[in-house]
Amino acid sequence: MSRRDSLVAIERRIRRLVVRRGWHMLKADNPDKRVQTHGGYMLRDPETFTIVFGDAEYPYCADLNDIEEFLAGLDPVQKRR
């Protein structure tokens, strides 16, 4: 596995996409059994502290692929001038 395919590199790339939207990507500190099997991440709006994605079935239910698909389905982010 190359470095660009490592979990840390993928997490960093997706975090940059999330930040462009103005959100935070939260990672479970103390994952329970459900999170350890699938998931571990949520997206939060820092202004309102509402969860944008990743708490449908249980907190931190999204994995990196889920977040990437969610972001791909949104309108493109407008570039800042």
N, C-alpha and C positions, 0 to 999 in steps of 0.2 A: 504494500500500500504506500502510495506516495504521500508526501506531507500535505499536498493540497486536498487529498481525499481523507485526511484524518478528521476525527470528530471535532477537534479544536478548530481546525481550519473551516470546516463546514459551519460550525456554530458561529464563528466570527463573521463569515460571509452573510449568513442570514441575519445576524444582529445588525449589520450595517444596513440591510434592506429595511429592517424594522425601524431603525433610528431615522431613516429618511422619511418615514411616515409620521415621525414625531412620537412614537410609542416606545415602551420599554419591553424587553424580553426578560421574563422572570424564569428562573430555574429552581426547581424544588430542592430545598436544602436537606430536608429529612423525608425522602421519598418513602411512601408506603408500598405495599406489595403490588397494587394496581399500577402505580407510577413506574416501578422498577420493571414491570413487564412491558408497558407501552406508555410512552409519554414522558413528562418531566418538565414541560415548558408551558408558559402562558404569555399572552401579550396584554399589556396594560397601558391605558391612556394616563400619562402622568399628571395632566391637569385636573381630571375628574376622578382619578383613581378607580375607574371602572375597568373591568376585564373585557377586552375586545375579542379575544379568542383563547380557547384552551381550558374552559371550565364547564363544558357541556355535560358530561357524565360525572365528572369528579374534578377537583382542582388539579391543575397541571396535567390534563389528559392529552395534550398535544405533543407530538414528537416533531423533530425538525422537518421531516417530510410534510407533515400536516401543515405546519406554518408556511413552508415554501409554497405549497399548493394554494393556501389561503391568500397569500400575498400576490401570487400570479393571477388570481381571479379578480383582483381589485383593479380599479382604474389606475393608469400610470401616474406616478408622482410628478408634479410639475417641477421643473428645474428652477432653482432660485437664481435671481439675477444679481 
